[in-house]
Structure formats: C-alpha cells, structure tokens
Amino acid sequence: MLSETVHRTDDIPVAERLDWWRELMEQTIAPMEVTSERETEFSANQRLLELGESSVWPTTVGPSRYRRTERMIRRSDPERYHLTLLLPGSAPLRVIHGEHDDLHDAPGVYVIDTSVPSEVRSVGDGVLVGVGVEVPKVLLPAVPGRRTDSLLGLPMSGQNGFGGLLAQFLLSVSTDTDRYRPADAGRLGTVLLDLVSGLFAQYLDADRMLPYDTRRRNLVVRIRAFIERHLGDPRLTPGTVAAAHHLSTRQLHRLFEGEALTVASLIRHRRLERVRRDLADPACRTTPIHVIAARSGFRATAHFSRAFRAEYGMPPSEYRWRALEVGALGQACVAENQRHDAPLPEASGMPGARVAVFGH
C-alpha cells in the first residue's frame, strides 16, 4: 500500500477550521493566501501521496479563494508545475494565470506555474472535488522552440488524449492504493512525469520532440489503459491490442520487453485481479463464480479455475469463503469495539509533513 499523509478539518472545531487550514497553507513549499466567504461552514479533506519527486493529492474543500503573489514567490518558489484534475460533482473554478482568465469545469485539467502569480477561486457555493499534482519543472523534458507559459491556466480535457490518460492514472493511484507497494512510488512517479510531458507536448503540438523513452513509456501507458477498459471482452488478445494501436504483434512484444509482464500475462493477471476483488466483495456474495469469471473475460470455467489456483494457491470457491469470513469477522470486531466505546485508530497528518494546497 502506498504511504499517505492525511489532513482534514473534521476533528477541528468549526469556528477554527479556516484558520487551521490557513496555517497549513503557510507551511507549504509554495504558500498561498486563503480566504473564504463561508468561514462558518468551511471544511477540507486532503490526502498526500508522494511519488518520488512528484506528489498527488486528492482533495475535497469548501468554497474558497487561493492567491499566490509576487511576494510569496520571492519568499518560496519550489519551481514546480501544479496540475489540478477537477472531478465530476465539483464546483467550477475560475483560474487567473499567465495569459488566461478562464472558467474550469469537470472533468478538466489546468496547469499553474509556482513561479508566476496566480489566483484560483470557487464559483458558487459548491464543494471543490479534484486531484492535485505537483511535478518539478527540471524533471520534465524541454520542448525546443515551444513556450510552456502559453499552457498556464489553459482549460485542458480530462477525457481525451493525454488528459484522459492522466485522469485514469490519477484516479487509479488515489482510489486504489492497495494495488501498489511503497517501493512502487518511484516508478509511479516516472509514469506521472511521462503523462504530464505528453499532455504538454499534445497541447503544444510537439509530440515528436519528446525523447524516445518518454514516447515509448507513454505508449505503454496508453496500451495498459486500453487493456484495462477491455478486460471483459473475451476477444482481448495481444493481437487485438496490437491492431488497436497500429502495431504488429512483434512490435508490441518488443515494446513490453522491459516490463514486468508480457502483454498476455498482463491481460491474464488483471482479469484474475478483477475476479479476486469481486469474490471478496460482500455485494457479489450471491453472484455465481462462473458469472464473475465470464464478465472479466474468461470464456472457459475450467481454464479460469486452473489459472486462479495457479495465481493464488487455492480454488476460487475457497478464496471467496475465506475472504468473506474474514471480512465478516473484522466487521464484528469493529462493532464490538464501538459498542464498548473503544477508540479506533485513525489516519492523521504526520507532524512536520509537507502540505499540498488545491490551488498551486
């Protein structure tokens, strides 16, 4: 599981929440001025995930305004690009930055440079829901002859092209941290940098200027996303994957030579993982195992059972029984602790931990 730091106002008295949030913002590596017209109703919840030199932070925050001034920049400038992915259900944002003064809505992405003054404010009284990203400028490949400052504050798609790929990656990393180990953080950071580089190059119409390794890794990310979307299709094979990306099967295999799994192994592994997750889900308790296997792309029940046993060391029926029994036991223990008013452990921010803010 990826390690994370949590900052939330839930445990702070209502009258003190905005001041508490302001103090946190003063501790960031790129401080911003925070104001809100809904001070008595203000709330915020943020999780900070460190991915190598970059960071990702899912955030839900009440109506507010963030300003980064020249004085603040002189005081502290980490020289980073900040990107925000607005998620469905989020209130719109007005972003004033660089050459742009635009209204941003979900699902969309915008970019801010910590070295340039900016202002981000809520529109209306809705809650902001999004995922923030910070990447060091020095780690992004230079694009000769292209000015990245033309991208600052520009509305970008969070559904198509590299914006869509970036959105899929951020949602996967931030909502399913159990899939990854702490040692994966650096590798995930490399993927993040490649996707941001691809997004910039796409909007600058400079894809071919990216280094070969960056373009290769971006293609691998696109292929992985394609596989994930089509796992339920039993016709998904290395051949169909290659054809969908205008590659020969040989080119596809060569592309994955440096990856941990071949394309065929990746398809099988992700299908099995999806089945395993459903088998452990109490909501799927009454769904027959062969139905769960079929909707994850397994045509033959016997082949699926052999593959599952080889991967997890037991038949799917036994795995389901064990997973549901352990889950029920855990829920019973929690209920018993709550009945006796026993305090449960809770995630909280670590002292001195770096804080991210939704606007910068």
Secondary structure, DSSP 8 states (H G I E B T S, - for coil): ---EEEEESTTS-GGGHHHHHHHHHHTSSS--EEE-S-GGG--EEEEEEEETTEEEEEEEE-S-EEEE-HHHHHH----EEEEEEE-TT---EEEEETTEEEEE-SSEEEEEETTS-EEEEE-SS--EEEEEEEEEGGGS---TT--GGGGBT--EESSSHHHHHHHHHHHHHHH-GGGS-GGGHHHHHHHHHHHHHHHHHHHTT-GGGS-HHHHHHHHHHHHHHHHHHTTT-TT--HHHHHHHTT--HHHHHHHTTTSSS-HHHHHHHHHHHHHHHHHT-GGGTTS-HHHHHHHTT---HHHHHHHHHHHHSS-HHHHHHHHHHHHHHHHHHHHHHHHTT---------TT-----TT-
